[in-house]
Amino acid sequence: MTTTAVEELTAADRCDRCGAQAYLRVVLNSGELLFCAHHAKAHSDRIKQVALTIQDETGKLN
C-alpha cells in the first residue's frame, strides 16, 4: 500500500457509504472507493489491508 496524490477530491465527490463529502480515495484491484472522514476512520484498519493506494485529504478539515 502506498499513499499518493491523484486528482484532488472536490465537493462533488461523495462517500460511497453515506453520501457525505469524500476526503479519502482508496484504489483497489477492482476499482476505487470514496469515504468521508468518519467512515475512513471507522474502516481504516481494513482499508490499509486491501488498498493499493490511498489518497487522504482529511487534512482539509483542520
N, C-alpha and C positions, 0 to 999 in steps of 0.2 A: 504494500500500500504506500502510495506517495501523496503528498499534498501539492497541488498545482493550481495555477490560475488559468482559467479558460476565459470565456466571455463573462463579463460582470453580470451578476444577478440583478434584476430590476423588480420594481413593484408588480410587474405583470407576471413574474414567476411565483407560482403558488405551491404550497406544501401538498404533496401527494397524499398525506394522511388526513389533514383537516381543512386545507384551503387557505390558511393564513399565508402571509408573505414568506417566501422561502429565503433562507440565508445559508443553506448548505446544499451543495450539489454532490451527489455520490454517483460515481461511474462504476458500473458493474459489468461483468461479461455480457449480460443480457440487455444492457441499456443503462439508463440513468434514473435516479430518483431525486426529488427535491424535498427538503424538510425545512419547516420553521425551526427557530431556535429551540423551542420547547421539545419538539419531537426529536430533533437532532441529539439533544442531551439525554432524553429518555431512552434512545436506542443506540447510544454512542458505542457501547461495547460490541454489539453485533455489527454495526456499520464498519468499525475498524477491522473486524474479522473478514468481511466479504468484499470490501471496496478495492477497486483498482486504483482509483484516485478520489480525493476528497477536496472540494473547493469550499472552504469555510469562510464565510463573510459575516459571521456573528459579531465580529468586532465593530461593525457599523452601528450596533445597538448601544455602544458605550459612548 
